[in-house]
Amino acid sequence: MYSIYVTYKTLPGHRADFIRELNESGVAAAVRAEDGCIRYDYYLSEKDENKILLIEAWETKEHQQIHVTQPHIATLKALKEKHVVDTKLGEFELK
């Protein structure tokens, strides 16, 4: 299994809109339906109203690399340009 985390810092007051638009646009559902996707879940910080943590788990690293080439990722990028000021990515191991 290949797992990554992504932290998003949204513009002030944009977190709820970003999450809502991810769901309404179908991006989250499309990712979850991708071959090899085990987990794709967003978590909201209780300490910072502008932070979001995304946990992704894939069968293999190759599945995740194919994921970033999918058409719905263009929609995600557009939503990030509208709502997100900083993105950080890291890998971790789930046991």
N, C-alpha and C positions, 0 to 999 in steps of 0.2 A: 504494500500500500504506500502511496505517496501523498503526503499531507502538507498543506501550506496554510499560512494565516495571512490575512491582509487587514491592515488597520487603515481606516478612512477618517480623516478630519474634515468635516463638512463646514461650509460657510455657516456663520451663526444663524440658528433657526432653520436650517435646511435639512436636518437629519430626517425628520418625519417625511418630508416631501421626497427625498431621495429614496427611502425605503418604499414609500407608496408607489412612486413611479417605476421602480424596479419590478414591483409586482404587477401593476397595471399594464406595463409594456410587454409582459410575458418573459422578460429576461431571466428571472430567477427560475421559473418553471422550465424554460428551455434548457438552462444549464443542468438542472436536476434530471432532465430526460436524456442527457447526453450519455453515450456509451462510456462506461467506465466510471461514472460519477457515483460515489458512495455517499458523500455528504457535501452539502452546500448550504450553510446556515449562517445567518446574520445575528449578531448579539449586540445589544445596546449597552453602553457604559452608564452606570448609575451615577458616576461622579462627574462625567463630562457630557453634557447634552449634545455635543457636536462630534462625538466619537462613536465609531462602529467597528466591530471586529467581525470579520468573515472567516469562517473555517471551511476549508475545502479538503475533501479526501477523495482520492482517485485510485483506481485499481493499480495503475502504473504512472510513472512520470510521463510516458508517451501519451497516455490519455489526456493528461492535463495540458500538454503541449498542443495537442489537436484542438482542445477546448478553446484556446486563445485565438484560433483561426476561424471560429464559427461566425456566421453572419450576425447573430444577436450580440456579439461582443462590440460591434460598432455602436449599437444602441447603448450599451453599458458605458462606453467611452463618452458618448454625447451626454449622458446623464451625469457622469463624473465631471465633465467640463462645466456643467451647469451648477453643480452642488458641492463638489469636493475640492478642497484646497491642498490636501496632502494625502499621499498614499504610501504605505510601507508594506513590504512583502517579506516573508520569511518561511523557512521550512521547519518542520518538526516531525517527530515520530510518535504515532499513536500506537499504544499497545493494548 
